[in-house]
């Protein structure tokens, strides 16, 4: 964080922990933006991914659906719902 903040004098980074596996988790992040940070959103970094080290044949259908849901689908609600938080003219 310190290294990234030092790249530009006016850069402000606000780390936030969020459970992207649920709509409630995304809603929580947006509430943090509105309530605690009170800053426009310029960039969203999706550093999200899960997978379990298992043999291919040992992965159940439920596990595959969970991997897909978390790794692919969960970022959509954030992008859709964060558009109104983006700085004017940046989206």
ABEGO torsion letter per residue (X at the ends): XAAAAAABAABBBBBBBBBAABAAAAAAAAAAAAAAAGBBBABBBBBBEBBBBBBAAABBAAAAAAAAAAAAAAAAAAAAAAAAABBBGAX
